[in-house]
Amino acid sequence: MAAPNGKTAFTHILVALFAMGSWIAINGIWVELPVLVKDLPEAIAFQGLLLLLPPIPTTTTSRNEGQRQGATPEEEVSPLREPGEEVGTPEPESEERVQDPLRLCSVRGACLLGLLGVTNALTNGVLPAIQSYSCLPYGRHAYHLAVVLGSAANPLACFLAMGILYRSLPGLGALSILGTFFGTYVMVLAALSPCPPLVGTSAGVVLVVLSWILCLGTFSYVKVAVSSLLHGGGRGALLAAGIAIQAGSLVGALAMFPLTSIYQLFHQSQDCVDMFCP
Protein backbone atom coordinates (compact mmCIF):
# COMPACT_ATOMS: atom_id res chain seq x y z
CA MET A 1 0.00 0.00 0.00
CA ALA A 2 1.52 3.28 -1.09
CA ALA A 3 1.74 6.11 1.42
CA PRO A 4 -0.56 9.04 0.65
CA ASN A 5 1.19 12.07 -0.81
CA GLY A 6 0.76 15.63 0.46
CA LYS A 7 -2.05 16.46 -1.96
CA THR A 8 -4.07 13.40 -0.95
CA ALA A 9 -3.56 14.09 2.76
CA PHE A 10 -4.71 17.69 2.27
CA THR A 11 -7.82 16.43 0.46
CA HIS A 12 -8.60 14.09 3.35
CA ILE A 13 -8.28 16.99 5.80
CA LEU A 14 -10.64 19.15 3.75
CA VAL A 15 -13.21 16.35 3.55
CA ALA A 16 -12.97 15.80 7.31
CA LEU A 17 -13.47 19.52 8.03
CA PHE A 18 -16.43 19.67 5.66
CA ALA A 19 -18.08 16.69 7.33
CA MET A 20 -17.28 18.07 10.78
CA GLY A 21 -19.15 21.28 9.98
CA SER A 22 -22.28 19.33 9.11
CA TRP A 23 -22.07 17.17 12.21
CA ILE A 24 -21.57 20.21 14.47
CA ALA A 25 -24.79 21.72 13.10
CA ILE A 26 -26.73 18.54 13.85
CA ASN A 27 -25.19 17.34 17.10
CA GLY A 28 -24.69 20.85 18.48
CA ILE A 29 -28.46 21.30 18.54
CA TRP A 30 -29.33 17.72 19.37
CA VAL A 31 -27.24 17.43 22.53
CA GLU A 32 -28.76 20.65 23.86
CA LEU A 33 -32.34 19.44 23.46
CA PRO A 34 -32.62 18.24 27.07
CA VAL A 35 -31.94 21.83 28.12
CA LEU A 36 -33.90 23.58 25.36
CA VAL A 37 -37.16 21.65 25.62
CA LYS A 38 -37.56 22.75 29.22
CA ASP A 39 -37.71 26.45 28.38
CA LEU A 40 -38.69 26.84 24.72
CA PRO A 41 -42.39 27.41 23.97
CA GLU A 42 -42.12 24.85 21.13
CA ALA A 43 -41.15 22.09 23.78
CA ILE A 44 -40.70 18.66 22.18
CA ALA A 45 -42.20 19.97 18.90
CA PHE A 46 -38.86 21.76 18.51
CA GLN A 47 -37.38 18.51 17.24
CA GLY A 48 -39.49 18.76 14.11
CA LEU A 49 -37.55 21.86 13.07
CA LEU A 50 -34.44 19.68 12.73
CA LEU A 51 -35.99 18.22 9.59
CA LEU A 52 -35.24 21.55 7.88
CA LEU A 53 -31.51 21.04 8.32
CA PRO A 54 -29.72 19.60 5.26
CA PRO A 55 -29.05 15.87 5.41
CA ILE A 56 -25.50 14.69 6.00
CA PRO A 57 -23.82 11.50 4.79
CA THR A 58 -23.46 8.63 7.19
CA THR A 59 -19.91 7.94 6.07
CA THR A 60 -17.42 9.67 3.85
CA THR A 61 -14.96 7.41 2.09
CA SER A 62 -12.16 8.05 -0.33
CA ARG A 63 -9.75 5.75 -2.10
CA ASN A 64 -6.11 6.36 -2.92
CA GLU A 65 -5.04 5.31 -6.38
CA GLY A 66 -1.85 3.96 -4.88
CA GLN A 67 -3.90 1.41 -2.97
CA ARG A 68 -5.41 0.10 -6.18
CA GLN A 69 -2.02 -0.33 -7.80
CA GLY A 70 -0.92 -2.81 -5.15
CA ALA A 71 -4.22 -4.64 -4.88
CA THR A 72 -4.76 -8.18 -6.06
CA PRO A 73 -7.61 -9.11 -8.42
CA GLU A 74 -9.44 -10.77 -5.52
CA GLU A 75 -9.36 -7.47 -3.58
CA GLU A 76 -10.67 -5.55 -6.57
CA VAL A 77 -13.74 -7.73 -6.95
CA SER A 78 -16.96 -6.12 -5.74
CA PRO A 79 -18.24 -7.49 -2.42
CA LEU A 80 -21.63 -7.62 -4.08
CA ARG A 81 -20.49 -10.66 -6.03
CA GLU A 82 -22.38 -13.77 -5.05
CA PRO A 83 -20.32 -16.36 -3.13
CA GLY A 84 -18.96 -19.05 -5.41
CA GLU A 85 -18.76 -16.87 -8.52
CA GLU A 86 -15.56 -17.14 -10.51
CA VAL A 87 -13.04 -14.41 -9.78
CA GLY A 88 -11.43 -12.90 -12.84
CA THR A 89 -9.07 -10.04 -13.55
CA PRO A 90 -11.04 -6.92 -14.56
CA GLU A 91 -10.19 -5.20 -17.80
CA PRO A 92 -8.59 -1.83 -16.98
CA GLU A 93 -10.00 -0.10 -20.04
CA SER A 94 -13.62 -0.85 -19.15
CA GLU A 95 -14.55 0.57 -15.76
CA GLU A 96 -18.24 0.17 -16.43
CA ARG A 97 -17.84 -3.59 -16.77
CA VAL A 98 -16.16 -3.73 -13.35
CA GLN A 99 -19.01 -1.71 -11.87
CA ASP A 100 -21.74 -3.88 -13.30
CA PRO A 101 -25.06 -2.45 -12.04
CA LEU A 102 -26.71 -5.86 -12.36
CA ARG A 103 -24.93 -6.94 -9.19
CA LEU A 104 -27.26 -4.67 -7.28
CA CYS A 105 -30.10 -6.92 -8.36
CA SER A 106 -28.51 -9.95 -6.72
CA VAL A 107 -29.82 -11.29 -3.44
CA ARG A 108 -26.74 -10.05 -1.59
CA GLY A 109 -26.96 -6.57 -3.09
CA ALA A 110 -30.68 -6.27 -2.36
CA CYS A 111 -30.16 -7.41 1.23
CA LEU A 112 -27.38 -4.89 1.77
CA LEU A 113 -29.45 -2.03 0.38
CA GLY A 114 -32.50 -3.12 2.35
CA LEU A 115 -30.46 -3.34 5.54
CA LEU A 116 -29.06 0.13 4.91
CA GLY A 117 -32.53 1.57 4.33
CA VAL A 118 -34.05 -0.01 7.44
CA THR A 119 -31.23 1.04 9.76
CA ASN A 120 -31.41 4.63 8.53
CA ALA A 121 -35.20 4.62 8.90
CA LEU A 122 -34.74 3.65 12.54
CA THR A 123 -31.82 5.90 13.46
CA ASN A 124 -32.84 8.99 11.46
CA GLY A 125 -36.62 8.81 11.69
CA VAL A 126 -38.20 6.45 14.19
CA LEU A 127 -35.90 6.51 17.23
CA PRO A 128 -35.21 10.28 17.40
CA ALA A 129 -38.96 10.91 17.47
CA ILE A 130 -39.44 8.94 20.71
CA GLN A 131 -36.16 9.61 22.52
CA SER A 132 -37.57 12.30 24.80
CA TYR A 133 -40.60 10.16 25.68
CA SER A 134 -38.41 7.21 26.66
CA CYS A 135 -35.87 9.23 28.67
CA LEU A 136 -37.67 12.14 30.33
CA PRO A 137 -39.65 9.96 32.79
CA TYR A 138 -36.27 9.04 34.31
CA GLY A 139 -35.20 12.69 34.59
CA ARG A 140 -33.52 15.29 32.45
CA HIS A 141 -30.11 14.03 33.51
CA ALA A 142 -30.90 10.62 32.00
CA TYR A 143 -32.22 12.32 28.87
CA HIS A 144 -29.03 14.38 28.55
CA LEU A 145 -26.78 11.36 29.06
CA ALA A 146 -28.69 9.31 26.48
CA VAL A 147 -28.43 12.08 23.89
CA VAL A 148 -24.76 12.93 24.44
CA LEU A 149 -23.43 9.40 24.87
CA GLY A 150 -25.65 8.10 22.08
CA SER A 151 -24.18 10.72 19.75
CA ALA A 152 -20.67 9.75 20.87
CA ALA A 153 -21.41 6.09 20.09
CA ASN A 154 -21.78 6.95 16.41
CA PRO A 155 -18.16 8.05 15.70
CA LEU A 156 -16.81 5.37 18.02
CA ALA A 157 -18.60 2.72 15.96
CA CYS A 158 -17.18 4.27 12.79
CA PHE A 159 -13.64 4.10 14.17
CA LEU A 160 -14.23 0.51 15.19
CA ALA A 161 -15.29 -0.32 11.65
CA MET A 162 -12.03 1.14 10.34
CA GLY A 163 -10.08 -1.46 12.28
CA ILE A 164 -12.55 -4.36 12.38
CA LEU A 165 -14.86 -4.50 9.38
CA TYR A 166 -17.39 -7.32 9.46
CA ARG A 167 -18.21 -8.48 5.92
CA SER A 168 -20.59 -11.34 6.61
CA LEU A 169 -24.16 -10.54 5.63
CA PRO A 170 -25.66 -12.93 8.24
CA GLY A 171 -23.39 -11.37 10.86
CA LEU A 172 -24.53 -7.85 9.95
CA GLY A 173 -28.10 -9.07 10.09
CA ALA A 174 -27.50 -10.47 13.56
CA LEU A 175 -26.05 -7.13 14.68
CA SER A 176 -29.12 -5.40 13.28
CA ILE A 177 -31.36 -7.72 15.27
CA LEU A 178 -29.34 -6.89 18.40
CA GLY A 179 -29.77 -3.18 17.73
CA THR A 180 -33.47 -3.73 17.11
CA PHE A 181 -33.72 -5.43 20.51
CA PHE A 182 -32.41 -2.35 22.29
CA GLY A 183 -34.50 -0.13 20.03
CA THR A 184 -37.61 -2.12 20.92
CA TYR A 185 -36.86 -1.64 24.60
CA VAL A 186 -36.73 2.16 24.31
CA MET A 187 -39.84 2.10 22.13
CA VAL A 188 -41.68 0.20 24.87
CA LEU A 189 -40.50 2.74 27.42
CA ALA A 190 -41.78 5.55 25.21
CA ALA A 191 -45.13 3.80 24.75
CA LEU A 192 -45.47 3.34 28.52
CA SER A 193 -44.57 6.97 29.21
CA PRO A 194 -45.20 8.81 31.48
CA CYS A 195 -44.83 5.85 33.90
CA PRO A 196 -42.46 3.24 32.43
CA PRO A 197 -40.93 0.44 34.53
CA LEU A 198 -38.27 1.30 37.12
CA VAL A 199 -39.08 5.01 36.96
CA GLY A 200 -37.48 6.87 39.84
CA THR A 201 -34.72 4.26 40.29
CA SER A 202 -31.04 4.25 39.37
CA ALA A 203 -31.49 0.94 37.56
CA GLY A 204 -34.04 2.50 35.24
CA VAL A 205 -31.65 5.36 34.40
CA VAL A 206 -28.78 2.97 33.68
CA LEU A 207 -30.91 0.71 31.50
CA VAL A 208 -32.37 3.48 29.36
CA VAL A 209 -29.00 5.19 28.83
CA LEU A 210 -27.21 1.93 28.01
CA SER A 211 -30.00 0.90 25.66
CA TRP A 212 -29.67 4.11 23.68
CA ILE A 213 -25.88 3.83 23.52
CA LEU A 214 -25.90 0.20 22.39
CA CYS A 215 -28.78 0.73 19.98
CA LEU A 216 -27.26 3.72 18.19
CA GLY A 217 -23.74 2.28 18.32
CA THR A 218 -24.79 -1.05 16.84
CA PHE A 219 -26.81 0.55 14.04
CA SER A 220 -23.97 2.97 13.29
CA TYR A 221 -21.53 0.09 12.87
CA VAL A 222 -23.95 -1.74 10.59
CA LYS A 223 -24.42 1.35 8.42
CA VAL A 224 -20.69 1.91 8.09
CA ALA A 225 -20.02 -1.76 7.31
CA VAL A 226 -22.75 -1.93 4.67
CA SER A 227 -21.63 1.35 3.09
CA SER A 228 -18.05 0.09 2.96
CA LEU A 229 -19.16 -3.11 1.24
CA LEU A 230 -21.21 -1.17 -1.28
CA HIS A 231 -18.23 1.10 -1.92
CA GLY A 232 -16.58 -1.70 -3.83
CA GLY A 233 -19.51 -1.90 -6.24
CA GLY A 234 -18.59 1.33 -7.95
CA ARG A 235 -20.61 4.42 -8.80
CA GLY A 236 -23.89 2.61 -9.31
CA ALA A 237 -23.69 0.94 -5.91
CA LEU A 238 -22.86 4.21 -4.17
CA LEU A 239 -25.78 5.92 -5.89
CA ALA A 240 -28.12 3.13 -4.78
CA ALA A 241 -26.72 3.39 -1.24
CA GLY A 242 -27.44 7.11 -1.16
CA ILE A 243 -30.99 6.53 -2.34
CA ALA A 244 -31.50 3.83 0.30
CA ILE A 245 -30.20 6.14 3.05
CA GLN A 246 -32.41 9.07 2.09
CA ALA A 247 -35.47 6.97 1.32
CA GLY A 248 -35.18 5.07 4.60
CA SER A 249 -34.79 8.28 6.59
CA LEU A 250 -37.80 9.81 4.84
CA VAL A 251 -40.02 6.79 5.42
CA GLY A 252 -39.05 6.60 9.09
CA ALA A 253 -39.75 10.28 9.68
CA LEU A 254 -43.06 10.22 7.81
CA ALA A 255 -44.19 7.13 9.70
CA MET A 256 -43.55 8.71 13.10
CA PHE A 257 -44.91 12.19 12.39
CA PRO A 258 -48.62 11.32 12.63
CA LEU A 259 -48.04 9.09 15.66
CA THR A 260 -46.28 11.80 17.65
CA SER A 261 -47.76 15.06 16.34
CA ILE A 262 -51.29 14.22 15.14
CA TYR A 263 -52.58 11.24 17.11
CA GLN A 264 -50.26 11.94 20.09
CA LEU A 265 -49.85 8.32 21.07
CA PHE A 266 -46.95 9.22 23.37
CA HIS A 267 -47.35 11.27 26.54
CA GLN A 268 -44.94 13.62 28.26
CA SER A 269 -43.41 12.82 31.62
CA GLN A 270 -45.15 15.73 33.35
CA ASP A 271 -48.47 13.91 32.94
CA CYS A 272 -47.10 11.14 35.15
CA VAL A 273 -46.35 13.61 37.94
CA ASP A 274 -49.78 15.17 37.74
CA MET A 275 -51.92 12.06 37.35
CA PHE A 276 -50.35 8.79 38.34
CA CYS A 277 -46.96 8.73 40.04
CA PRO A 278 -46.37 9.86 43.64
C-alpha positions as CSV (number, residue, x, y, z in Angstrom):
1,M,0.0,0.0,0.0
2,A,1.5,3.3,-1.1
3,A,1.7,6.1,1.4
4,P,-0.6,9.0,0.6
5,N,1.2,12.1,-0.8
6,G,0.8,15.6,0.5
7,K,-2.1,16.5,-2.0
8,T,-4.1,13.4,-1.0
9,A,-3.6,14.1,2.8
10,F,-4.7,17.7,2.3
11,T,-7.8,16.4,0.5
12,H,-8.6,14.1,3.4
13,I,-8.3,17.0,5.8
14,L,-10.6,19.2,3.8
15,V,-13.2,16.3,3.5
16,A,-13.0,15.8,7.3
17,L,-13.5,19.5,8.0
18,F,-16.4,19.7,5.7
19,A,-18.1,16.7,7.3
20,M,-17.3,18.1,10.8
21,G,-19.1,21.3,10.0
22,S,-22.3,19.3,9.1
23,W,-22.1,17.2,12.2
24,I,-21.6,20.2,14.5
25,A,-24.8,21.7,13.1
26,I,-26.7,18.5,13.8
27,N,-25.2,17.3,17.1
28,G,-24.7,20.8,18.5
29,I,-28.5,21.3,18.5
30,W,-29.3,17.7,19.4
31,V,-27.2,17.4,22.5
32,E,-28.8,20.6,23.9
33,L,-32.3,19.4,23.5
34,P,-32.6,18.2,27.1
35,V,-31.9,21.8,28.1
36,L,-33.9,23.6,25.4
37,V,-37.2,21.6,25.6
38,K,-37.6,22.7,29.2
39,D,-37.7,26.5,28.4
40,L,-38.7,26.8,24.7
41,P,-42.4,27.4,24.0
42,E,-42.1,24.9,21.1
43,A,-41.2,22.1,23.8
44,I,-40.7,18.7,22.2
45,A,-42.2,20.0,18.9
46,F,-38.9,21.8,18.5
47,Q,-37.4,18.5,17.2
48,G,-39.5,18.8,14.1
49,L,-37.5,21.9,13.1
50,L,-34.4,19.7,12.7
51,L,-36.0,18.2,9.6
52,L,-35.2,21.6,7.9
53,L,-31.5,21.0,8.3
54,P,-29.7,19.6,5.3
55,P,-29.0,15.9,5.4
56,I,-25.5,14.7,6.0
57,P,-23.8,11.5,4.8
58,T,-23.5,8.6,7.2
59,T,-19.9,7.9,6.1
60,T,-17.4,9.7,3.8
61,T,-15.0,7.4,2.1
62,S,-12.2,8.1,-0.3
63,R,-9.8,5.7,-2.1
64,N,-6.1,6.4,-2.9
65,E,-5.0,5.3,-6.4
66,G,-1.8,4.0,-4.9
67,Q,-3.9,1.4,-3.0
68,R,-5.4,0.1,-6.2
69,Q,-2.0,-0.3,-7.8
70,G,-0.9,-2.8,-5.2
71,A,-4.2,-4.6,-4.9
72,T,-4.8,-8.2,-6.1
73,P,-7.6,-9.1,-8.4
74,E,-9.4,-10.8,-5.5
75,E,-9.4,-7.5,-3.6
76,E,-10.7,-5.5,-6.6
77,V,-13.7,-7.7,-7.0
78,S,-17.0,-6.1,-5.7
79,P,-18.2,-7.5,-2.4
80,L,-21.6,-7.6,-4.1
81,R,-20.5,-10.7,-6.0
82,E,-22.4,-13.8,-5.1
83,P,-20.3,-16.4,-3.1
84,G,-19.0,-19.1,-5.4
85,E,-18.8,-16.9,-8.5
86,E,-15.6,-17.1,-10.5
87,V,-13.0,-14.4,-9.8
88,G,-11.4,-12.9,-12.8
89,T,-9.1,-10.0,-13.6
90,P,-11.0,-6.9,-14.6
91,E,-10.2,-5.2,-17.8
92,P,-8.6,-1.8,-17.0
93,E,-10.0,-0.1,-20.0
94,S,-13.6,-0.8,-19.2
95,E,-14.5,0.6,-15.8
96,E,-18.2,0.2,-16.4
97,R,-17.8,-3.6,-16.8
98,V,-16.2,-3.7,-13.4
99,Q,-19.0,-1.7,-11.9
100,D,-21.7,-3.9,-13.3
101,P,-25.1,-2.4,-12.0
102,L,-26.7,-5.9,-12.4
103,R,-24.9,-6.9,-9.2
104,L,-27.3,-4.7,-7.3
105,C,-30.1,-6.9,-8.4
106,S,-28.5,-9.9,-6.7
107,V,-29.8,-11.3,-3.4
108,R,-26.7,-10.1,-1.6
109,G,-27.0,-6.6,-3.1
110,A,-30.7,-6.3,-2.4
111,C,-30.2,-7.4,1.2
112,L,-27.4,-4.9,1.8
113,L,-29.5,-2.0,0.4
114,G,-32.5,-3.1,2.4
115,L,-30.5,-3.3,5.5
116,L,-29.1,0.1,4.9
117,G,-32.5,1.6,4.3
118,V,-34.0,0.0,7.4
119,T,-31.2,1.0,9.8
120,N,-31.4,4.6,8.5
121,A,-35.2,4.6,8.9
122,L,-34.7,3.7,12.5
123,T,-31.8,5.9,13.5
124,N,-32.8,9.0,11.5
125,G,-36.6,8.8,11.7
126,V,-38.2,6.4,14.2
127,L,-35.9,6.5,17.2
128,P,-35.2,10.3,17.4
129,A,-39.0,10.9,17.5
130,I,-39.4,8.9,20.7
131,Q,-36.2,9.6,22.5
132,S,-37.6,12.3,24.8
133,Y,-40.6,10.2,25.7
134,S,-38.4,7.2,26.7
135,C,-35.9,9.2,28.7
136,L,-37.7,12.1,30.3
137,P,-39.6,10.0,32.8
138,Y,-36.3,9.0,34.3
139,G,-35.2,12.7,34.6
140,R,-33.5,15.3,32.4
141,H,-30.1,14.0,33.5
142,A,-30.9,10.6,32.0
143,Y,-32.2,12.3,28.9
144,H,-29.0,14.4,28.5
145,L,-26.8,11.4,29.1
146,A,-28.7,9.3,26.5
147,V,-28.4,12.1,23.9
148,V,-24.8,12.9,24.4
149,L,-23.4,9.4,24.9
150,G,-25.7,8.1,22.1
151,S,-24.2,10.7,19.8
152,A,-20.7,9.7,20.9
153,A,-21.4,6.1,20.1
154,N,-21.8,6.9,16.4
155,P,-18.2,8.0,15.7
156,L,-16.8,5.4,18.0
157,A,-18.6,2.7,16.0
158,C,-17.2,4.3,12.8
159,F,-13.6,4.1,14.2
160,L,-14.2,0.5,15.2
161,A,-15.3,-0.3,11.6
162,M,-12.0,1.1,10.3
163,G,-10.1,-1.5,12.3
164,I,-12.6,-4.4,12.4
165,L,-14.9,-4.5,9.4
166,Y,-17.4,-7.3,9.5
167,R,-18.2,-8.5,5.9
168,S,-20.6,-11.3,6.6
169,L,-24.2,-10.5,5.6
170,P,-25.7,-12.9,8.2
171,G,-23.4,-11.4,10.9
172,L,-24.5,-7.9,10.0
173,G,-28.1,-9.1,10.1
174,A,-27.5,-10.5,13.6
175,L,-26.0,-7.1,14.7
176,S,-29.1,-5.4,13.3
177,I,-31.4,-7.7,15.3
178,L,-29.3,-6.9,18.4
179,G,-29.8,-3.2,17.7
180,T,-33.5,-3.7,17.1
181,F,-33.7,-5.4,20.5
182,F,-32.4,-2.3,22.3
183,G,-34.5,-0.1,20.0
184,T,-37.6,-2.1,20.9
185,Y,-36.9,-1.6,24.6
186,V,-36.7,2.2,24.3
187,M,-39.8,2.1,22.1
188,V,-41.7,0.2,24.9
189,L,-40.5,2.7,27.4
190,A,-41.8,5.6,25.2
191,A,-45.1,3.8,24.8
192,L,-45.5,3.3,28.5
193,S,-44.6,7.0,29.2
194,P,-45.2,8.8,31.5
195,C,-44.8,5.8,33.9
196,P,-42.5,3.2,32.4
197,P,-40.9,0.4,34.5
198,L,-38.3,1.3,37.1
199,V,-39.1,5.0,37.0
200,G,-37.5,6.9,39.8
201,T,-34.7,4.3,40.3
202,S,-31.0,4.2,39.4
203,A,-31.5,0.9,37.6
204,G,-34.0,2.5,35.2
205,V,-31.7,5.4,34.4
206,V,-28.8,3.0,33.7
207,L,-30.9,0.7,31.5
208,V,-32.4,3.5,29.4
209,V,-29.0,5.2,28.8
210,L,-27.2,1.9,28.0
211,S,-30.0,0.9,25.7
212,W,-29.7,4.1,23.7
213,I,-25.9,3.8,23.5
214,L,-25.9,0.2,22.4
215,C,-28.8,0.7,20.0
216,L,-27.3,3.7,18.2
217,G,-23.7,2.3,18.3
218,T,-24.8,-1.0,16.8
219,F,-26.8,0.5,14.0
220,S,-24.0,3.0,13.3
221,Y,-21.5,0.1,12.9
222,V,-23.9,-1.7,10.6
223,K,-24.4,1.3,8.4
224,V,-20.7,1.9,8.1
225,A,-20.0,-1.8,7.3
226,V,-22.7,-1.9,4.7
227,S,-21.6,1.3,3.1
228,S,-18.0,0.1,3.0
229,L,-19.2,-3.1,1.2
230,L,-21.2,-1.2,-1.3
231,H,-18.2,1.1,-1.9
232,G,-16.6,-1.7,-3.8
233,G,-19.5,-1.9,-6.2
234,G,-18.6,1.3,-8.0
235,R,-20.6,4.4,-8.8
236,G,-23.9,2.6,-9.3
237,A,-23.7,0.9,-5.9
238,L,-22.9,4.2,-4.2
239,L,-25.8,5.9,-5.9
240,A,-28.1,3.1,-4.8
241,A,-26.7,3.4,-1.2
242,G,-27.4,7.1,-1.2
243,I,-31.0,6.5,-2.3
244,A,-31.5,3.8,0.3
245,I,-30.2,6.1,3.0
246,Q,-32.4,9.1,2.1
247,A,-35.5,7.0,1.3
248,G,-35.2,5.1,4.6
249,S,-34.8,8.3,6.6
250,L,-37.8,9.8,4.8
251,V,-40.0,6.8,5.4
252,G,-39.0,6.6,9.1
253,A,-39.7,10.3,9.7
254,L,-43.1,10.2,7.8
255,A,-44.2,7.1,9.7
256,M,-43.6,8.7,13.1
257,F,-44.9,12.2,12.4
258,P,-48.6,11.3,12.6
259,L,-48.0,9.1,15.7
260,T,-46.3,11.8,17.6
261,S,-47.8,15.1,16.3
262,I,-51.3,14.2,15.1
263,Y,-52.6,11.2,17.1
264,Q,-50.3,11.9,20.1
265,L,-49.8,8.3,21.1
266,F,-46.9,9.2,23.4
267,H,-47.4,11.3,26.5
268,Q,-44.9,13.6,28.3
269,S,-43.4,12.8,31.6
270,Q,-45.1,15.7,33.3
271,D,-48.5,13.9,32.9
272,C,-47.1,11.1,35.2
273,V,-46.3,13.6,37.9
274,D,-49.8,15.2,37.7
275,M,-51.9,12.1,37.4
276,F,-50.4,8.8,38.3
277,C,-47.0,8.7,40.0
278,P,-46.4,9.9,43.6
